[in-house]
Amino acid sequence: MPAALQSFIDVAPDSHFPIQNLPYGVFRPNDGPARPGVAIGDLVLDLRVLEESGSFRALDFGPRPIFGGDSLNAFLALGRPAWRKTREILQHLLAAETPALRDDPLLRERAFHRQAEVTMQLPARVGDYTDFYSSYHHAFNVGTMFRGPENALMPNWKWLPIAYHGRASSIVVSGAEVRRPRGQIKPPDTVAPVFSPTRALDFELETAFFIGSPNELGHPVPIAEAVDHIFGLVLMNDWSARDIQTWEYQPLGPFLAKNFCTSISPWIVTLEALEPFKKPLPAQDPEPLAYLRMPNDFTFDIELAVQLQTAQMSAPQTISETNFQNLYWSISQQLAHHTVGGCNLQPGDLLASGTISGPSEASRGSMLELTWRGANPLQLPSGETRKWLEDGDRLTISGWAEGEGYRVGFGEVTGRIVG
Ligand code: MN
């Protein structure tokens, strides 16, 4: 991909959505039903209008229409050759030197919408959602809090990508309000639990990938083929109620502490767009079992940041900065492990990274770690402090990969807490 690739659409140098990106989402214009689109600069390109106008005639894959519904599931199911071809068509159509769309004012009028004037929806119907636990520093920090540094990691942690099966129905798109959940909490000084709104509401900085091509039940995906099934990535906030979690999580893991709301960013950034930002996966010790090994396994250089703004603050404050490279297990390893027993993945399934924390205090991806379970409250510029999130707080996660003269960004996932 030449960095000099330019669109006839004006795109600011710090925009997350240059022609090198072209992430997919689903939007509702103010004058019609929801449909798939691609972000370019401050605009959305309407894929339904393009399909109706014949722009995808060369796409000879599967049943039509591909972009007729209000989700990307049909497109996700087509697989990588179709995704690649669609990207080629869109990059050509949007290129500065291509007149087809550029010089057709009627088509331009119908095909472009201002992002500020549309409502984003979930990009796909999520059938199943899994959350991994793949950041070494997150697992080490949490383990240290509960068991001390000598026993921080469970003996299995470096042998397999730990995960739990989450709840797909409560996944919401960025911007949705987050209602403080109620549940059972057991204070340390009481014998019986109390029923109360959570007093320890937390965020978790995560990314997640969407499954495209499915695999059949009983047919594990070999690690070398794992990426063929991965369409692209979004940002995710796995809202968590730590006090509910503490009381319920043994012996079967997280349940109500995590199933009340999970927010994702609206634009899916494709693996093709992330290709220039691949980095070799660092060597793992111990060497994983053969089904989790492949030559040239990779990670991505993606910057991630968290901002907090309380109701009293006039501007958001950055409270954490980390990087996707802080994940120990790769997305290929996660997918290969998920299916190794024969579990089938389907288009629209979502597999999340787990909280991404780095080695430094400033790169921790949750309040649990940033405040060390409330022991060191965050000091905010408003003079306020925070052990956990309070009603009225807005939490925003953003992410981007820095190219030469352009950025491939995810936009953001944001949510405000309401009581
Ligand atoms: Mn999580």
Residues whose N, C-alpha, C, O or C-beta is under 5 A from the ligand:
A	BS01	MN	D131 F132 E204 D238 G354 T355
